[in-house]
């Protein structure tokens, strides 16, 4: 890393390592997958469907995770990225859309298992 005019410049790997040192601890992959599995079942998916969908999921290779976390575009932890990208206008619009389309979002969640919050998030991208 090189410091110039009060700004530290380094490689993506240097930046990823610095961010990793500041990240809150994350659950292990198996703990995370167990959480995904439990959430799916709690949302009404049958255990056999969840087992079929997630039964062959394997832990990513460490080198894949390292390369993913060292991409120049994504060296921020998810929580930091969300905090930077979430704007008051976006949140306000999402709340208005949730109020306006709440009944439809509940029906979609009940019938298809797609959470309304996910639909609102996709709408917010546009």
Secondary structure as GFF3:
##gff-version 3
##sequence-region A 1 126
A	DSSP	beta_strand	2	4	.	.	.	ID=ss1
A	DSSP	beta_strand	7	9	.	.	.	ID=ss2
A	DSSP	alpha_helix	12	22	.	.	.	ID=ss3
A	DSSP	alpha_helix	29	42	.	.	.	ID=ss4
A	DSSP	alpha_helix	47	54	.	.	.	ID=ss5
A	DSSP	alpha_helix	62	69	.	.	.	ID=ss6
A	DSSP	three_ten_helix	72	74	.	.	.	ID=ss7
A	DSSP	alpha_helix	78	85	.	.	.	ID=ss8
A	DSSP	alpha_helix	88	112	.	.	.	ID=ss9
A	DSSP	alpha_helix	116	125	.	.	.	ID=ss10
###
